[in-house]
Amino acid sequence: MELEEPTASEQSWLEVLDELCESTAVEVLNETRGDIDLTAEDTAFDDLAEWEGFDISAEIRGDYLRFSQLGSQWRTLDPYPDLTGEFCLVPLPLAVHEDAPEFPSSLYSDEQRELATGFRVIDSSPLTGTGSFAVVRLQRGVGNPEVWFSDHQTNTLWRMGLDYRGYLDALRLTKGVFGWQHLFTEAPLDDQEFAGTAADLQTMLDVLPELFPDHDYSDLRARLRGRT
C-alpha cells in the first residue's frame, strides 16, 4: 500500500489518538492507526452516483478520512470516575460500498428494516462489542446524508441531529464515550429508561473538560442541561 501525508482533517484525528495516549488519566486498551488507503479516493463517490444514483455532495466528499481504519478503545483511571469509550471510523468512500447492516425481524419492524437498507456503517465499537453503531443513510437526491444511531440496548434506530461532518466534530470532542450520540437524538434522557445514559453523559461532561482543557465543551453541556 502506498503511503501519503495526512490532510489537516486527518491530522486532527491523529491528534485525538495522541491526546488519549498522552493523558495520565486514561488507559488506552486498544488503538488502530491504519495507513492512509489510497483506494479510498474521491472517485468512489463518482462510481456510487453513476452505478447506484447516490450523489454525495462536494462538501461531504471533501471531509472524508482515508485511513484504512482508525480508532481507540479506552477508559479512565483512578481517581477519576469510571468513563469508557470506543470509536472505529471507516473511510466514507469504502463504507458506502459495503452492505447495509442486518436488523432481525424479531426485534425490528418491517418499516425500520426497510429504512435500514440505505444504512452504511461509519463508526462502531467492535472491540467492546456493544452492538451499537452510527451510519449514514444513502438516499437518491440527498447530497448530505442523514446520520442515524443504532442503539441495540433499546433496539431503536435514532436519527441524529447531525450530518457527517457534524458527527466527526462531535466525536472528536467526546472521543467515543459510550452513549454520547444520544445528546443528538430524541431519546428521552429525562425518563427512567435513560437514567443511566444521562448519568454517563453528565460524567463525561464533568471529566473530559478537566482531562482535555484545550477543547470547548460548553455546547455539549448546554445540550445536556436542556434534555434532563
C-alpha positions in Angstrom: 0.0 0.0 0.0 1.3 3.4 -0.9 1.8 5.9 1.9 0.8 9.6 1.8 0.9 12.5 4.2 -2.3 13.2 6.1 -4.6 16.1 5.3 -5.3 18.7 8.1 -8.5 16.9 8.8 -6.8 13.5 9.1 -4.0 15.0 11.2 -6.7 16.3 13.7 -7.7 12.6 14.2 -4.2 11.5 14.8 -4.1 14.2 17.5 -7.2 12.7 19.1 -5.4 9.4 19.4 -2.3 11.2 20.8 -4.4 13.1 23.4 -5.8 9.8 24.7 -2.4 8.1 24.7 -0.6 11.0 26.4 -3.2 11.6 29.2 -2.1 10.2 32.5 -5.7 9.8 33.5 -6.5 7.4 30.6 -5.6 3.9 29.8 -5.8 3.1 26.1 -6.8 -0.6 25.8 -6.5 -0.8 22.1 -5.7 1.6 19.3 -5.8 1.3 15.5 -3.8 3.7 13.3 -4.3 2.4 9.8 -2.3 3.7 6.9 -3.9 6.2 4.5 -5.6 4.0 2.0 -5.3 5.5 -1.5 -8.1 3.2 -2.7 -10.4 5.4 -0.6 -10.4 8.1 -3.2 -13.0 10.7 -4.3 -13.6 8.8 -7.5 -15.5 6.2 -5.4 -18.3 8.8 -4.9 -18.5 9.2 -8.7 -18.9 5.5 -9.1 -21.6 5.5 -6.4 -23.5 8.2 -8.3 -23.2 6.5 -11.7 -24.0 3.0 -10.6 -26.5 3.5 -7.8 -27.8 7.1 -8.1 -26.5 8.3 -4.8 -24.7 11.6 -5.4 -22.8 12.7 -2.3 -22.3 16.5 -2.2 -18.9 18.0 -2.8 -18.9 19.4 0.8 -19.1 15.9 2.3 -16.7 14.5 -0.3 -14.1 16.9 0.9 -14.3 15.9 4.5 -13.8 12.2 4.4 -11.0 10.3 6.0 -8.7 7.9 4.1 -7.3 5.8 6.9 -7.9 2.1 6.3 -9.2 2.2 9.8 -8.8 4.5 12.8 -10.0 4.0 16.3 -9.4 3.7 20.0 -10.8 1.8 23.0 -10.1 3.4 26.3 -11.1 4.0 30.0 -10.3 6.5 32.7 -8.1 5.6 35.7 -8.4 6.4 39.4 -9.2 8.8 41.0 -11.4 9.8 38.1 -15.0 8.4 37.8 -15.3 5.4 35.6 -15.6 6.5 31.9 -15.2 4.3 28.9 -15.3 4.8 25.2 -14.5 3.4 21.8 -14.7 4.5 18.2 -13.7 2.9 15.0 -14.0 5.0 11.9 -14.3 3.6 8.4 -13.4 5.8 5.3 -16.6 7.0 3.8 -15.7 6.0 0.2 -15.3 2.5 1.5 -18.3 2.5 3.8 -20.8 3.5 1.1 -19.9 0.4 -0.9 -20.4 -2.0 2.0 -23.6 -3.9 2.6 -26.3 -2.5 4.9 -26.2 -3.9 8.4 -28.7 -6.5 9.2 -31.6 -6.0 11.6 -33.5 -9.1 12.7 -37.3 -9.2 12.0 -37.9 -10.4 15.6 -36.6 -7.1 17.0 -37.3 -4.5 14.3 -40.4 -3.7 12.3 -40.7 -4.0 8.6 -40.7 -0.2 8.3 -37.4 0.0 10.3 -35.8 -2.7 8.3 -36.8 -1.0 5.0 -35.3 2.3 6.3 -32.1 0.5 7.2 -31.5 -0.8 3.6 -29.9 2.6 3.0 -27.6 2.5 6.1 -23.9 2.2 5.8 -21.8 2.0 9.0 -19.3 4.8 9.6 -18.4 4.3 13.3 -18.7 1.3 15.7 -17.3 -0.3 18.8 -16.2 -3.8 17.6 -13.7 -4.4 20.4 -16.1 -3.7 23.3 -19.0 -5.3 21.4 -21.8 -3.0 22.5 -23.6 -3.8 19.3 -24.3 -0.1 18.7 -23.1 1.9 15.7 -23.5 5.0 13.6 -24.5 5.1 10.0 -25.1 7.4 7.1 -28.3 6.8 5.2 -28.0 6.8 1.4 -30.9 8.3 -0.5 -31.3 9.3 -4.1 -31.3 13.0 -4.5 -29.9 13.6 -1.0 -26.3 15.0 -1.2 -25.8 15.4 2.5 -26.8 12.1 4.1 -28.7 11.7 7.3 -26.8 10.2 10.2 -28.5 7.6 12.3 -27.5 5.8 15.6 -28.5 2.1 16.1 -28.8 1.6 19.8 -29.0 -2.1 20.5 -29.7 -1.6 24.2 -33.1 -0.3 23.2 -33.4 -1.9 19.7 -34.2 1.5 18.4 -33.0 3.4 15.3 -32.4 7.1 16.2 -32.0 9.8 13.6 -29.3 12.2 14.8 -29.4 16.0 14.6 -26.0 15.9 12.9 -24.7 15.4 9.4 -21.5 13.5 8.6 -19.2 16.5 9.3 -21.1 17.3 12.5 -20.8 13.7 13.6 -17.0 13.8 13.2 -16.7 17.1 15.0 -18.7 15.8 18.0 -16.8 12.5 18.1 -13.5 14.5 18.3 -14.8 16.1 21.5 -16.4 13.1 23.1 -13.7 10.6 22.0 -16.3 7.9 21.7 -17.7 7.9 25.2 -20.5 5.3 25.1 -23.9 6.8 24.5 -22.6 10.3 23.5 -24.8 10.1 20.4 -27.9 10.5 22.5 -27.0 14.1 23.0 -28.1 14.5 19.4 -31.1 12.1 19.2 -34.6 12.5 20.6 -34.0 9.8 23.3 -35.9 10.9 26.4 -32.9 11.4 28.7 -35.2 12.6 31.5 -37.0 9.2 31.6 -36.1 6.4 33.9 -35.2 4.2 31.0 -32.4 6.5 30.1 -31.3 7.5 33.6 -28.1 5.5 33.2 -27.3 7.1 29.9 -28.0 10.6 31.3 -25.7 9.9 34.2 -22.9 8.7 32.0 -23.2 11.8 29.8 -23.0 14.0 32.9 -19.9 12.1 34.0 -18.4 12.6 30.5 -19.0 16.4 30.7 -17.6 16.6 34.2 -14.4 14.6 33.4 -13.5 15.4 29.7 -13.1 19.1 30.2 -10.7 18.5 33.0 -8.7 16.0 31.0 -8.7 17.9 27.8 -8.9 21.6 28.7 -8.0 22.8 25.3 -11.4 21.8 24.0 -14.7 23.7 24.5 -17.5 21.5 25.9 -19.9 24.3 26.7 -22.3 23.5 23.8 -22.5 19.9 24.9 -23.1 20.9 28.5 -25.9 23.2 27.4 -27.4 20.5 25.3 -27.5 18.0 28.2 -29.0 20.6 30.6 -31.8 21.2 28.1 -32.6 17.4 27.9 -32.6 16.4 31.6 
